[in-house]
Amino acid sequence: MDKKSQIIKRLAEHIGVEPEDIDEDDAFLTDLHMNPMELSDFVHSLTSLDLDISRLNLTEIETVADLLEALGAVEIA
């Protein structure tokens, strides 16, 4: 399973939905109904996937795509 799929699967488990219900354009606050503390908790849980979260600025992460890009889980064209 690639990094992107692992992150989306973990996010789905965290908020109690199926991975296919999560779109990259989903905003954490308005679409996924995650407050900043929940987002922080989720991001910290990603360390168990051996992802480096030390350089993430959570104030700049609004969507799933933002998080994937910040973690290097997507190819940048």
C-alpha positions in Angstrom: 0.0 0.0 0.0 1.4 3.4 -1.0 1.9 6.3 1.5 -1.1 8.2 0.2 -3.4 5.1 0.6 -2.0 4.5 4.1 -2.7 8.1 5.2 -6.3 8.1 3.8 -7.0 4.7 5.4 -5.7 6.0 8.7 -7.8 9.2 8.4 -10.9 7.1 7.6 -10.4 5.0 10.7 -9.8 8.1 12.8 -13.1 9.8 11.8 -15.1 6.6 11.4 -15.8 6.5 7.6 -14.8 4.4 4.7 -11.6 5.4 2.8 -13.6 5.8 -0.4 -15.7 8.5 1.3 -12.7 10.8 1.6 -11.8 13.1 -1.3 -8.5 15.0 -1.6 -10.4 18.3 -1.8 -12.2 17.6 1.5 -11.5 20.3 4.0 -10.7 19.0 7.5 -12.9 21.6 9.3 -15.9 21.9 7.0 -16.1 18.5 5.2 -14.6 16.1 7.7 -15.8 18.1 10.8 -12.4 17.9 12.5 -11.4 20.7 14.8 -7.8 21.8 15.1 -7.1 19.5 18.1 -8.5 16.4 16.3 -6.4 17.3 13.2 -3.3 17.6 15.5 -4.1 14.2 17.2 -4.5 12.6 13.8 -1.3 14.0 12.4 0.6 12.9 15.4 -0.8 9.4 14.9 0.9 9.3 11.5 4.3 8.8 13.2 3.4 5.1 13.6 3.6 5.0 9.8 7.2 6.3 9.9 6.1 9.6 8.5 8.1 12.7 9.5 5.7 15.3 10.8 8.3 17.6 12.4 8.1 20.1 9.6 4.4 20.3 9.2 2.7 23.6 9.8 -0.9 22.7 10.7 -2.1 26.2 10.2 -1.3 25.8 6.5 -3.1 22.5 6.1 -6.8 22.9 5.2 -7.5 20.0 2.9 -6.6 16.3 2.6 -4.6 17.3 -0.5 -2.6 19.9 1.6 -1.7 17.2 4.1 -0.7 14.7 1.4 1.5 17.2 -0.3 3.1 18.3 2.9 3.9 14.7 3.8 5.3 14.0 0.3 2.6 11.5 -0.4 1.7 12.9 -3.8 3.6 13.5 -7.0 3.9 17.2 -7.7 3.5 17.9 -11.4 
